[in-house]
Amino acid sequence: MAKTPRYQEIADDLRRRIGEGKFPVGTALPPISELMGEYQVDGLNTIRGAHGVLRDEGLIETVQGKGTFVIALPEGGDREALRKDVGELKDALEKAQSALSRIWRRLD
């Protein structure tokens, strides 16, 4: 049985972490040098290979001089956690809208 390439193992781990919300959409992944230390690899091509896998999957985007950013969640990500977060956001927006309405009524 063939061993999984190291760059694929790293891509799998980063994908899992993105799906768990450790790197939310819109945030930057740690720099390559930091990931090299975290995953204990010497060659930056290993991290670049992992980035390439995730880029091909449409999960990340590299912006020259700025970093590598999460742009999407992996398929089959933690949908239940996402639903919960959306529900909490909806509740917070409804409360804010209600408070804003009360303020506007006082100002009239």
C-alpha positions as CSV (number, residue, x, y, z in Angstrom):
1,M,0.0,0.0,0.0
2,A,1.4,3.4,-1.1
3,K,2.1,6.0,1.6
4,T,0.2,9.3,1.4
5,P,2.5,12.1,0.3
6,R,3.3,14.6,3.1
7,Y,1.8,17.5,1.2
8,Q,-1.5,15.6,0.9
9,E,-1.5,14.9,4.6
10,I,-1.0,18.6,5.3
11,A,-3.8,19.5,2.8
12,D,-6.1,17.1,4.5
13,D,-5.3,18.5,7.9
14,L,-5.8,22.1,6.8
15,R,-9.0,21.2,5.0
16,R,-10.3,19.6,8.3
17,R,-9.3,22.7,10.3
18,I,-11.0,25.0,7.8
19,G,-14.2,22.8,8.0
20,E,-14.1,23.0,11.8
21,G,-13.9,26.8,11.7
22,K,-10.3,27.2,12.9
23,F,-9.7,29.2,9.8
24,P,-13.0,30.9,8.9
25,V,-13.8,32.1,5.4
26,G,-12.0,35.5,4.9
27,T,-9.1,34.8,7.3
28,A,-5.5,34.2,6.3
29,L,-3.8,30.9,6.8
30,P,-0.5,31.1,8.8
31,P,2.5,32.0,6.7
32,I,4.4,29.2,4.9
33,S,7.3,29.5,7.3
34,E,5.0,29.0,10.3
35,L,3.3,26.0,8.7
36,M,6.7,24.5,7.9
37,G,7.4,24.6,11.6
38,E,4.0,23.4,12.7
39,Y,4.1,20.4,10.3
40,Q,7.8,19.9,10.8
41,V,8.8,20.0,7.1
42,D,12.0,21.5,5.7
43,G,10.9,22.2,2.2
44,L,8.5,25.0,1.4
45,N,7.4,23.1,-1.7
46,T,5.7,20.6,0.6
47,I,3.5,23.5,2.0
48,R,3.1,24.9,-1.5
49,G,1.9,21.5,-2.6
50,A,-0.7,21.4,0.1
51,H,-1.8,24.9,-0.8
52,G,-2.1,23.8,-4.5
53,V,-4.4,21.0,-3.5
54,L,-6.6,23.3,-1.5
55,R,-6.5,26.0,-4.2
56,D,-7.6,23.4,-6.8
57,E,-10.5,22.6,-4.6
58,G,-11.5,26.2,-4.5
59,L,-10.9,26.6,-0.7
60,I,-8.1,29.1,-0.6
61,E,-6.6,31.9,-2.7
62,T,-3.1,33.3,-2.5
63,V,-2.8,37.1,-2.9
64,Q,0.8,38.0,-3.8
65,G,2.4,39.9,-1.0
66,K,-0.6,39.6,1.3
67,G,-1.0,35.9,2.1
68,T,-3.2,32.9,1.5
69,F,-6.9,33.3,2.4
70,V,-9.7,30.9,3.0
71,I,-12.4,31.6,0.4
72,A,-14.8,28.7,0.9
73,L,-15.7,25.8,3.2
74,P,-15.0,22.2,2.2
75,E,-17.9,20.1,0.9
76,G,-19.6,18.3,3.8
77,G,-18.2,20.8,6.3
78,D,-19.8,21.1,9.7
79,R,-23.2,22.3,8.5
80,E,-24.8,21.9,11.9
81,A,-22.3,24.4,13.4
82,L,-22.9,26.7,10.5
83,R,-26.7,26.5,11.0
84,K,-26.2,27.3,14.7
85,D,-24.0,30.3,13.9
86,V,-26.5,31.6,11.3
87,G,-29.3,31.2,13.9
88,E,-27.4,33.2,16.5
89,L,-26.6,35.9,14.0
90,K,-30.3,36.1,13.0
91,D,-31.3,36.5,16.6
92,A,-28.7,39.2,17.2
93,L,-29.8,41.1,14.1
94,E,-33.5,40.9,15.2
95,K,-32.6,42.3,18.6
96,A,-30.5,45.1,17.1
97,Q,-33.3,45.9,14.7
98,S,-35.8,46.1,17.6
99,A,-33.5,48.3,19.6
100,L,-33.0,50.6,16.6
101,S,-36.7,50.9,16.1
102,R,-37.2,51.9,19.8
103,I,-34.5,54.5,19.4
104,W,-36.1,55.9,16.2
105,R,-39.5,56.1,17.9
106,R,-37.9,58.2,20.8
107,L,-36.3,60.5,18.3
108,D,-39.5,61.3,16.4
